[in-house]
């Protein structure tokens, strides 16, 4: 996973308990007792984010068993089922151009991790190489995220999902930076760059939106250059759309980002003049979130890694600013 993805994951904590495809198959039958597994099929992987395996049943139908590694934080099964059900209806009524998992069953591992079984979504998971695609995919991804962000906040209400105002989004970033600064010395040029952006009120005047908030390559399904499905909504909340856009910005080629931004801006309701600036800020502060996670876990390896990343970023950016400096009064 990218540093950006790890930074987001670190905000809710996480314990990696990977599962083999055979273990997931057994858990799938517990989640869906009517499922008669005939064999395993791709995709099959386990990483620091989740364990996944494809299944095929005795009737030839294809399924997915997914186990996110996030016993701390995230939506509980009932809330996640409700969110996915609402998003599925939004897809069926052509409000969003992508499908979502339609849970057929849930269970828990002995360690307490959630396992969801749903029908195969088709297509394939996005890869790092896709971020160099200058053709259909960036526009499709831009349209998909804009459509999600255009949904009314009410689609996430009533199921105990967090909802943050624009000011609260800013305050949460400031709190992470302040916590890190209590423990280590933040390079002066980075501190000045980030504080200037956080204090610039014009950046923090935007309309909040329903977010995915934990985008990974493994949560975006594509087919023939188009986004067909999004998965992994366990961190969904109402907040700053720049959080989702930051994932794209952190990895995309310049040409991909240009086409993505053009499509997103065209499809998105309303104007957000500082979206990309906030997305850049969120992307950079992912390193700080990763550092804070290491501090909480007392993991010296993570702390050292994050400090090296901060030093590298400071060297790369020099005195560049995200926003023009405010004149001294």
Secondary structure in CASP SS format (residue, H / E / C, confidence):
PFRMAT SS
TARGET T0000
AUTHOR 0000-0000-0000
METHOD secondary structure of the structure
MODEL  1
X C 1.00
X C 1.00
X H 1.00
X H 1.00
X H 1.00
X H 1.00
X H 1.00
X H 1.00
X H 1.00
X H 1.00
X C 1.00
X C 1.00
X C 1.00
X C 1.00
X C 1.00
X C 1.00
X C 1.00
X C 1.00
X C 1.00
X C 1.00
X H 1.00
X H 1.00
X H 1.00
X H 1.00
X H 1.00
X H 1.00
X H 1.00
X H 1.00
X H 1.00
X H 1.00
X H 1.00
X C 1.00
X C 1.00
X C 1.00
X C 1.00
X C 1.00
X E 1.00
X E 1.00
X E 1.00
X E 1.00
X E 1.00
X E 1.00
X E 1.00
X E 1.00
X E 1.00
X E 1.00
X C 1.00
X C 1.00
X C 1.00
X E 1.00
X E 1.00
X E 1.00
X E 1.00
X E 1.00
X E 1.00
X E 1.00
X E 1.00
X C 1.00
X C 1.00
X C 1.00
X C 1.00
X E 1.00
X E 1.00
X E 1.00
X E 1.00
X E 1.00
X E 1.00
X E 1.00
X C 1.00
X C 1.00
X C 1.00
X C 1.00
X C 1.00
X C 1.00
X C 1.00
X C 1.00
X H 1.00
X H 1.00
X H 1.00
X H 1.00
X H 1.00
X H 1.00
X H 1.00
X H 1.00
X H 1.00
X H 1.00
X H 1.00
X H 1.00
X H 1.00
X H 1.00
X H 1.00
X H 1.00
X C 1.00
X C 1.00
X C 1.00
X C 1.00
X C 1.00
X C 1.00
X E 1.00
X E 1.00
X C 1.00
X C 1.00
X E 1.00
X E 1.00
X E 1.00
X E 1.00
X E 1.00
X E 1.00
X C 1.00
X C 1.00
X C 1.00
X C 1.00
X C 1.00
X E 1.00
X E 1.00
X E 1.00
X E 1.00
X E 1.00
X E 1.00
X C 1.00
X C 1.00
X C 1.00
X C 1.00
X E 1.00
X E 1.00
X C 1.00
X C 1.00
X H 1.00
X H 1.00
X H 1.00
X H 1.00
X H 1.00
X C 1.00
X C 1.00
X C 1.00
X H 1.00
X H 1.00
X H 1.00
X H 1.00
X H 1.00
X H 1.00
X H 1.00
X H 1.00
X H 1.00
X H 1.00
X H 1.00
X H 1.00
X H 1.00
X H 1.00
X H 1.00
X C 1.00
X C 1.00
X H 1.00
X H 1.00
X H 1.00
X H 1.00
X C 1.00
X C 1.00
X C 1.00
X C 1.00
X C 1.00
X C 1.00
X E 1.00
X C 1.00
X C 1.00
X H 1.00
X H 1.00
X H 1.00
X H 1.00
X H 1.00
X H 1.00
X H 1.00
X H 1.00
X H 1.00
X H 1.00
X H 1.00
X H 1.00
X H 1.00
X H 1.00
X H 1.00
X H 1.00
X H 1.00
X H 1.00
X C 1.00
X C 1.00
X C 1.00
X C 1.00
X H 1.00
X H 1.00
X H 1.00
X H 1.00
X H 1.00
X H 1.00
X H 1.00
X H 1.00
X H 1.00
X H 1.00
X H 1.00
X H 1.00
X C 1.00
X H 1.00
X H 1.00
X H 1.00
X H 1.00
X C 1.00
X C 1.00
X C 1.00
X C 1.00
X E 1.00
X E 1.00
X E 1.00
X C 1.00
X C 1.00
X C 1.00
X C 1.00
X C 1.00
X H 1.00
X H 1.00
X H 1.00
X E 1.00
X E 1.00
X E 1.00
X E 1.00
X C 1.00
X C 1.00
X E 1.00
X E 1.00
X E 1.00
X E 1.00
X E 1.00
X C 1.00
X C 1.00
X C 1.00
X C 1.00
X C 1.00
X C 1.00
X E 1.00
X E 1.00
X E 1.00
X C 1.00
X C 1.00
X H 1.00
X H 1.00
X H 1.00
X H 1.00
X H 1.00
X H 1.00
X H 1.00
X H 1.00
X H 1.00
X H 1.00
X C 1.00
X C 1.00
X H 1.00
X H 1.00
X H 1.00
X H 1.00
X H 1.00
X H 1.00
X H 1.00
X H 1.00
X H 1.00
X H 1.00
X H 1.00
X H 1.00
X H 1.00
X H 1.00
X C 1.00
X C 1.00
X C 1.00
X C 1.00
X C 1.00
X C 1.00
X C 1.00
X H 1.00
X H 1.00
X H 1.00
X H 1.00
X H 1.00
X H 1.00
X H 1.00
X H 1.00
X H 1.00
X H 1.00
X H 1.00
X H 1.00
X H 1.00
X H 1.00
X H 1.00
X H 1.00
X H 1.00
X H 1.00
X H 1.00
X H 1.00
X H 1.00
X H 1.00
X H 1.00
X C 1.00
X C 1.00
X H 1.00
X H 1.00
X H 1.00
X H 1.00
X H 1.00
X H 1.00
X H 1.00
X H 1.00
X H 1.00
X H 1.00
X H 1.00
X H 1.00
X H 1.00
X H 1.00
X H 1.00
X H 1.00
X H 1.00
X H 1.00
X C 1.00
X C 1.00
X C 1.00
X C 1.00
X C 1.00
X C 1.00
X C 1.00
X C 1.00
X C 1.00
X C 1.00
X C 1.00
X C 1.00
END
